Amino acid sequence: MTWLRKNLVVVAGLLTLAYMILPNIVVMVFSFNKPNGRFNYSWQQFSLDAWKDPCGVADMCASLTLSLQLAAWATLGSVLLGTMIAFALVRYRFRARGAINSLIFLPMAMPEVVMAASLLTLFLNMGIELGFWTVLIAHIMFCLSFVVTAVKARVMSMDPRLEEAARDLYAGPAQTFLRVTLPIAAPGIAAGGLLAFALSFDDFIITNFNAGSTVTFPMFVWGSAQRGTPVQINVIGTAMFVLAVLIVVAGQIITNRRKKTATA
C-alpha cells in the first residue's frame, strides 16, 4: 500500500494511457485478420492479404488521397493565418482585441454540428457548389482556433530581449523575424500544424455537411461500416497510427539531443 500511495499518479497515468491505446491495438490486431463474412468484428485466422493489397477495396485509396490532400492544404492555410493572428493578438494592442480573443475559442467550445450547419447555410446562401473547396474552407475555419491557441502560447513565452538584442546588432525586421523570432516560435507552429493535420484528416461531421458528392476517408469508413468493414481500413488505420507514433518519438529524440548539446 505504501508503494501504491507513492506511485499512484504514475499508475493512474499508465492505466489511462493503456485505455487510450487499447482501441488502436485492436485495430492493429484485426488488420491481420481474414474474416469469413463482410464484417471484420471477430477473429478468424491470421492473414497478410490486406497488407499485400491495401488498395484492394474500390475507391478507398482515392478517398484516402483526397483526405491527405485536404489535410495538407488545410494545415498550410490554418498555420499561415493562425500564426499571423497569434502574433497580432500577442504583440499589438487594438480595439476589440479582447472580443477577438474570446471569439477564437468559439470553434473549440461549440459542437461541431453547429459550425457544420452554419457553414452549410453560408455556402448555400452564396450559391457555392459543395465539394472540395467548401470542405477545405470549412476545415481551415475549424482548425484555425487550435493553431492560434498553440502558437499564441509559444509567442507569449518568448523573451522580447532576444529580438531587442538582434536589433541592437543591426538586424533588420526581416532578419530578426527569420533568424530569431521564427525559430523560437517554430515548436508552437509545428504543434499547431500537426494538430490541424490530424483534425482535418479525422473530421467527419463538418465534412459530411459540406462535402456534397466528395467522399473523404472518414466518410468512406462510415459508409463501409453500413455494408461491411474491409480489413484494408484497419491496415490504413494501423499505418497512420504507427506513422504518428514515429513522428512523436523522432521529435522527442531531436529535442533531447538539442538539450544535451545546449547543456554541453
Protein Blocks (a to p, Z undefined) as FASTA:
>chain_A
ZZmmmmmmmmmmmmmmmmmmmmmmmmmmmmmcccfblbdfbcfbdcfklmmmmmlpghkl
mmmmmmmmmmmmmmmmmmmmmmmmmmmmmmpccehklmmmmmmmmmmmpcfklmmmmmmm
mmmmnopacdfklmmmmmmmmmmmmmmmmmmmmmmmpcfklmmmmmmnopafklmmmmmm
mmmmmmmmmmmmmmmmmmmmmpmklmmmmnomaccfklmmmmmmmnopcfklmmmmmmmm
mmmmmmmmmmmmmmmmmmmmmmZZ
